[in-house]
């Protein structure tokens, strides 16, 4: 059986990956993320969707937090509370 030197300080990382990575960090290190990003459509469309939807969500949030909308909401809640107490 051939023994490998796994000391990081002298020889760097191991020369070959484990057949089955037992630890979570070893599984992450061996995961082919570059392959998945290059060959799966969901990664590209997710990035495009984030850039397209971000301004829309920002404007909706800006409209919902406007002083006019807050005043309208407070008035609706006040009327609703008055109806329930009578």
PyMOL CGO cylinders between C-alpha atoms (Angstrom):
from pymol import cmd
from pymol.cgo import CYLINDER

trace = [
    CYLINDER, 0.00, 0.00, 0.00, 1.31, 3.36, -0.97, 0.3, 1, 1, 1, 1, 1, 1,
    CYLINDER, 1.31, 3.36, -0.97, 1.23, 6.02, 1.76, 0.3, 1, 1, 1, 1, 1, 1,
    CYLINDER, 1.23, 6.02, 1.76, 0.58, 9.67, 1.00, 0.3, 1, 1, 1, 1, 1, 1,
    CYLINDER, 0.58, 9.67, 1.00, 2.01, 12.64, 2.80, 0.3, 1, 1, 1, 1, 1, 1,
    CYLINDER, 2.01, 12.64, 2.80, -0.88, 14.86, 3.93, 0.3, 1, 1, 1, 1, 1, 1,
    CYLINDER, -0.88, 14.86, 3.93, 1.07, 17.51, 5.82, 0.3, 1, 1, 1, 1, 1, 1,
    CYLINDER, 1.07, 17.51, 5.82, -0.11, 20.85, 4.50, 0.3, 1, 1, 1, 1, 1, 1,
    CYLINDER, -0.11, 20.85, 4.50, 2.92, 22.90, 5.48, 0.3, 1, 1, 1, 1, 1, 1,
    CYLINDER, 2.92, 22.90, 5.48, 5.45, 20.92, 3.42, 0.3, 1, 1, 1, 1, 1, 1,
    CYLINDER, 5.45, 20.92, 3.42, 3.66, 19.62, 0.36, 0.3, 1, 1, 1, 1, 1, 1,
    CYLINDER, 3.66, 19.62, 0.36, 0.45, 21.68, 0.02, 0.3, 1, 1, 1, 1, 1, 1,
    CYLINDER, 0.45, 21.68, 0.02, -2.97, 20.11, -0.47, 0.3, 1, 1, 1, 1, 1, 1,
    CYLINDER, -2.97, 20.11, -0.47, -3.38, 16.36, -1.00, 0.3, 1, 1, 1, 1, 1, 1,
    CYLINDER, -3.38, 16.36, -1.00, -2.55, 15.19, -4.51, 0.3, 1, 1, 1, 1, 1, 1,
    CYLINDER, -2.55, 15.19, -4.51, -5.83, 13.35, -5.05, 0.3, 1, 1, 1, 1, 1, 1,
    CYLINDER, -5.83, 13.35, -5.05, -9.31, 13.76, -3.57, 0.3, 1, 1, 1, 1, 1, 1,
    CYLINDER, -9.31, 13.76, -3.57, -10.86, 11.20, -1.29, 0.3, 1, 1, 1, 1, 1, 1,
    CYLINDER, -10.86, 11.20, -1.29, -13.04, 8.55, -2.94, 0.3, 1, 1, 1, 1, 1, 1,
    CYLINDER, -13.04, 8.55, -2.94, -15.88, 9.50, -0.65, 0.3, 1, 1, 1, 1, 1, 1,
    CYLINDER, -15.88, 9.50, -0.65, -15.59, 12.76, 1.31, 0.3, 1, 1, 1, 1, 1, 1,
    CYLINDER, -15.59, 12.76, 1.31, -16.77, 11.98, 4.84, 0.3, 1, 1, 1, 1, 1, 1,
    CYLINDER, -16.77, 11.98, 4.84, -16.79, 15.45, 6.35, 0.3, 1, 1, 1, 1, 1, 1,
    CYLINDER, -16.79, 15.45, 6.35, -19.03, 18.32, 5.32, 0.3, 1, 1, 1, 1, 1, 1,
    CYLINDER, -19.03, 18.32, 5.32, -16.07, 20.57, 4.57, 0.3, 1, 1, 1, 1, 1, 1,
    CYLINDER, -16.07, 20.57, 4.57, -14.56, 17.90, 2.30, 0.3, 1, 1, 1, 1, 1, 1,
    CYLINDER, -14.56, 17.90, 2.30, -17.88, 17.61, 0.46, 0.3, 1, 1, 1, 1, 1, 1,
    CYLINDER, -17.88, 17.61, 0.46, -17.97, 21.38, -0.06, 0.3, 1, 1, 1, 1, 1, 1,
    CYLINDER, -17.97, 21.38, -0.06, -14.34, 21.40, -1.25, 0.3, 1, 1, 1, 1, 1, 1,
    CYLINDER, -14.34, 21.40, -1.25, -15.06, 18.72, -3.86, 0.3, 1, 1, 1, 1, 1, 1,
    CYLINDER, -15.06, 18.72, -3.86, -18.40, 20.11, -5.07, 0.3, 1, 1, 1, 1, 1, 1,
    CYLINDER, -18.40, 20.11, -5.07, -18.13, 21.10, -8.77, 0.3, 1, 1, 1, 1, 1, 1,
    CYLINDER, -18.13, 21.10, -8.77, -19.78, 24.53, -8.41, 0.3, 1, 1, 1, 1, 1, 1,
    CYLINDER, -19.78, 24.53, -8.41, -18.16, 25.96, -11.55, 0.3, 1, 1, 1, 1, 1, 1,
    CYLINDER, -18.16, 25.96, -11.55, -19.63, 23.12, -13.62, 0.3, 1, 1, 1, 1, 1, 1,
    CYLINDER, -19.63, 23.12, -13.62, -23.13, 23.71, -12.25, 0.3, 1, 1, 1, 1, 1, 1,
    CYLINDER, -23.13, 23.71, -12.25, -22.98, 27.48, -12.80, 0.3, 1, 1, 1, 1, 1, 1,
    CYLINDER, -22.98, 27.48, -12.80, -21.80, 26.96, -16.38, 0.3, 1, 1, 1, 1, 1, 1,
    CYLINDER, -21.80, 26.96, -16.38, -24.22, 24.17, -17.37, 0.3, 1, 1, 1, 1, 1, 1,
    CYLINDER, -24.22, 24.17, -17.37, -27.48, 24.83, -15.54, 0.3, 1, 1, 1, 1, 1, 1,
    CYLINDER, -27.48, 24.83, -15.54, -29.95, 27.45, -16.72, 0.3, 1, 1, 1, 1, 1, 1,
    CYLINDER, -29.95, 27.45, -16.72, -31.31, 28.33, -13.27, 0.3, 1, 1, 1, 1, 1, 1,
    CYLINDER, -31.31, 28.33, -13.27, -28.14, 30.17, -12.19, 0.3, 1, 1, 1, 1, 1, 1,
    CYLINDER, -28.14, 30.17, -12.19, -28.21, 32.58, -15.14, 0.3, 1, 1, 1, 1, 1, 1,
    CYLINDER, -28.21, 32.58, -15.14, -31.93, 33.25, -14.98, 0.3, 1, 1, 1, 1, 1, 1,
    CYLINDER, -31.93, 33.25, -14.98, -31.80, 33.74, -11.22, 0.3, 1, 1, 1, 1, 1, 1,
    CYLINDER, -31.80, 33.74, -11.22, -29.19, 36.49, -11.62, 0.3, 1, 1, 1, 1, 1, 1,
    CYLINDER, -29.19, 36.49, -11.62, -31.17, 38.13, -14.44, 0.3, 1, 1, 1, 1, 1, 1,
    CYLINDER, -31.17, 38.13, -14.44, -34.38, 37.96, -12.38, 0.3, 1, 1, 1, 1, 1, 1,
    CYLINDER, -34.38, 37.96, -12.38, -32.71, 39.59, -9.36, 0.3, 1, 1, 1, 1, 1, 1,
    CYLINDER, -32.71, 39.59, -9.36, -31.48, 42.52, -11.45, 0.3, 1, 1, 1, 1, 1, 1,
    CYLINDER, -31.48, 42.52, -11.45, -34.83, 42.95, -13.21, 0.3, 1, 1, 1, 1, 1, 1,
    CYLINDER, -34.83, 42.95, -13.21, -37.00, 42.65, -10.11, 0.3, 1, 1, 1, 1, 1, 1,
    CYLINDER, -37.00, 42.65, -10.11, -34.91, 44.67, -7.64, 0.3, 1, 1, 1, 1, 1, 1,
    CYLINDER, -34.91, 44.67, -7.64, -36.02, 48.10, -8.96, 0.3, 1, 1, 1, 1, 1, 1,
    CYLINDER, -36.02, 48.10, -8.96, -39.65, 46.97, -9.04, 0.3, 1, 1, 1, 1, 1, 1,
    CYLINDER, -39.65, 46.97, -9.04, -39.54, 45.75, -5.43, 0.3, 1, 1, 1, 1, 1, 1,
    CYLINDER, -39.54, 45.75, -5.43, -37.75, 48.92, -4.37, 0.3, 1, 1, 1, 1, 1, 1,
    CYLINDER, -37.75, 48.92, -4.37, -40.44, 51.13, -5.90, 0.3, 1, 1, 1, 1, 1, 1,
    CYLINDER, -40.44, 51.13, -5.90, -43.25, 49.07, -4.33, 0.3, 1, 1, 1, 1, 1, 1,
    CYLINDER, -43.25, 49.07, -4.33, -41.58, 49.35, -0.94, 0.3, 1, 1, 1, 1, 1, 1,
    CYLINDER, -41.58, 49.35, -0.94, -41.09, 53.08, -1.43, 0.3, 1, 1, 1, 1, 1, 1,
    CYLINDER, -41.09, 53.08, -1.43, -44.78, 53.54, -2.30, 0.3, 1, 1, 1, 1, 1, 1,
    CYLINDER, -44.78, 53.54, -2.30, -46.02, 51.49, 0.64, 0.3, 1, 1, 1, 1, 1, 1,
    CYLINDER, -46.02, 51.49, 0.64, -43.96, 53.51, 3.13, 0.3, 1, 1, 1, 1, 1, 1,
    CYLINDER, -43.96, 53.51, 3.13, -45.06, 56.92, 1.85, 0.3, 1, 1, 1, 1, 1, 1,
    CYLINDER, -45.06, 56.92, 1.85, -46.66, 59.32, 4.38, 0.3, 1, 1, 1, 1, 1, 1,
    CYLINDER, -46.66, 59.32, 4.38, -49.91, 59.43, 2.36, 0.3, 1, 1, 1, 1, 1, 1,
    CYLINDER, -49.91, 59.43, 2.36, -50.22, 55.65, 2.45, 0.3, 1, 1, 1, 1, 1, 1,
    CYLINDER, -50.22, 55.65, 2.45, -49.47, 55.54, 6.19, 0.3, 1, 1, 1, 1, 1, 1,
    CYLINDER, -49.47, 55.54, 6.19, -52.15, 58.15, 6.86, 0.3, 1, 1, 1, 1, 1, 1,
    CYLINDER, -52.15, 58.15, 6.86, -54.67, 56.24, 4.73, 0.3, 1, 1, 1, 1, 1, 1,
    CYLINDER, -54.67, 56.24, 4.73, -53.84, 53.00, 6.57, 0.3, 1, 1, 1, 1, 1, 1,
    CYLINDER, -53.84, 53.00, 6.57, -54.21, 54.68, 9.98, 0.3, 1, 1, 1, 1, 1, 1,
    CYLINDER, -54.21, 54.68, 9.98, -57.60, 56.08, 8.96, 0.3, 1, 1, 1, 1, 1, 1,
    CYLINDER, -57.60, 56.08, 8.96, -58.80, 52.67, 7.77, 0.3, 1, 1, 1, 1, 1, 1,
    CYLINDER, -58.80, 52.67, 7.77, -57.68, 51.03, 11.01, 0.3, 1, 1, 1, 1, 1, 1,
    CYLINDER, -57.68, 51.03, 11.01, -59.37, 53.78, 13.06, 0.3, 1, 1, 1, 1, 1, 1,
    CYLINDER, -59.37, 53.78, 13.06, -62.69, 53.27, 11.22, 0.3, 1, 1, 1, 1, 1, 1,
    CYLINDER, -62.69, 53.27, 11.22, -62.42, 49.51, 11.60, 0.3, 1, 1, 1, 1, 1, 1,
    CYLINDER, -62.42, 49.51, 11.60, -61.76, 49.79, 15.34, 0.3, 1, 1, 1, 1, 1, 1,
    CYLINDER, -61.76, 49.79, 15.34, -64.71, 52.18, 15.73, 0.3, 1, 1, 1, 1, 1, 1,
    CYLINDER, -64.71, 52.18, 15.73, -67.03, 49.74, 13.92, 0.3, 1, 1, 1, 1, 1, 1,
    CYLINDER, -67.03, 49.74, 13.92, -66.03, 46.85, 16.16, 0.3, 1, 1, 1, 1, 1, 1,
    CYLINDER, -66.03, 46.85, 16.16, -66.56, 48.78, 19.40, 0.3, 1, 1, 1, 1, 1, 1,
    CYLINDER, -66.56, 48.78, 19.40, -70.08, 50.01, 18.57, 0.3, 1, 1, 1, 1, 1, 1,
]
cmd.load_cgo(trace, "trace")
